[in-house]
């Protein structure tokens, strides 16, 4: 304001120009905000589209991810152990698994994947009748 008075410009024209510039900035901000929200919605849709839904039921066979496997000692060793039988499923995603020795333990449901091999009969992997 001091510069406008000092330069002896027209006060009304300068103030109107400044208000128009501020309105343009608001419009640009709103436009950028809407574009970014549309982009986020699209990315969420694409992300959710490719997520596999692992629904495990009681009696299914699963493999358990072994996160404690050392990287250098067994590079070619499989990080999945099992198969284990699902004994029960809790509402929050935890699973009770039973191993070959009929010991039951609880794990997070995100650490398992379905076992697609042969069925497990009395602790041995074989074809069941």
C-alpha positions in Angstrom: 0.0 0.0 0.0 2.8 2.4 0.8 4.5 1.6 -2.5 1.2 2.4 -4.4 0.9 5.7 -2.6 4.5 6.5 -3.2 4.4 5.7 -6.9 1.2 7.8 -7.2 -0.8 5.1 -8.9 -4.5 5.0 -9.0 -5.6 3.4 -5.7 -8.9 1.9 -6.9 -7.4 0.2 -10.0 -4.5 -1.2 -8.0 -6.7 -2.6 -5.2 -9.1 -4.2 -7.7 -6.2 -5.8 -9.5 -4.8 -7.2 -6.2 -8.2 -8.6 -5.2 -8.5 -10.3 -8.6 -5.0 -11.8 -8.2 -6.0 -13.2 -4.8 -9.1 -14.7 -6.2 -7.1 -16.3 -9.0 -4.8 -17.8 -6.4 -7.8 -19.3 -4.5 -9.2 -20.7 -7.7 -5.8 -22.3 -8.7 -5.5 -23.8 -5.2 -9.0 -25.2 -5.3 -8.4 -26.7 -8.8 -5.1 -28.3 -7.6 -6.9 -29.7 -4.5 -9.7 -31.3 -6.6 -7.2 -32.8 -9.1 -5.1 -34.3 -6.2 -8.2 -35.8 -4.5 -9.2 -37.4 -7.8 -5.7 -38.8 -8.3 -5.8 -40.2 -4.8 -9.1 -41.9 -5.4 -7.9 -43.4 -8.6 -4.7 -44.7 -6.9 -6.7 -46.2 -4.1 -9.0 -47.9 -6.5 -6.0 -49.4 -8.4 -4.3 -50.4 -5.2 -7.4 -52.1 -3.8 -8.0 -53.8 -7.2 -4.8 -55.8 -7.0 -4.9 -56.8 -3.3 -5.6 -60.5 -3.0 -8.2 -61.3 -0.4 -6.9 -64.2 1.6 -10.0 -65.6 3.3 -9.1 -68.7 5.3 -11.7 -71.0 6.8 -11.4 -73.7 9.5 -9.9 -76.9 8.1 -7.9 -75.2 5.3 -4.2 -75.9 4.8 -1.9 -72.9 4.9 1.8 -72.1 4.6 3.4 -69.9 7.3 5.9 -67.1 6.4 9.1 -67.5 8.4 10.3 -63.9 9.0 13.2 -64.9 11.2 15.1 -66.6 8.4 18.5 -65.1 8.1 19.2 -63.6 4.7 22.8 -64.8 4.2 22.7 -68.3 5.6 19.9 -69.7 3.5 19.4 -67.5 0.4 17.8 -70.2 -1.6 15.9 -71.7 1.3 12.2 -71.2 1.2 10.8 -68.7 3.6 7.5 -70.5 3.8 7.0 -73.5 6.2 4.2 -75.9 6.6 1.6 -77.0 5.7 -0.5 -76.2 8.8 -4.1 -76.8 9.4 -6.3 -73.9 10.4 -8.1 -74.8 13.7 -10.0 -71.5 14.2 -10.2 -68.0 12.9 -10.7 -65.0 15.2 -12.8 -61.9 14.2 -9.7 -59.7 14.0 -7.7 -62.0 11.6 -5.6 -64.1 14.0 -5.4 -67.8 13.2 -5.0 -70.8 15.4 -2.8 -73.3 13.5 -2.1 -77.0 14.1 1.2 -78.5 13.1 2.1 -82.2 12.4 2.6 -82.9 16.1 -1.0 -81.6 16.9 0.4 -78.5 18.7 -1.8 -75.5 18.3 -0.4 -71.9 18.1 -1.7 -68.5 17.2 -0.4 -66.3 14.3 -1.3 -63.2 12.5 -3.5 -63.9 9.4 -1.2 -61.8 7.2 1.6 -64.2 7.6 -0.1 -67.1 5.9 -1.0 -68.1 2.4 -3.2 -71.0 1.1 -1.4 -74.3 0.6 -2.1 -75.6 -2.9 -0.4 -79.0 -2.6 -1.7 -82.4 -1.6 -3.9 -82.8 1.4 -2.5 -83.5 4.8 -3.6 -86.9 6.3 -2.6 -87.7 9.9 0.6 -85.7 9.8 1.9 -86.9 6.4 1.5 -85.3 3.1 -0.2 -87.8 0.9 -3.4 -88.3 -1.1 -6.3 -88.8 1.3 -9.2 -91.2 0.7 
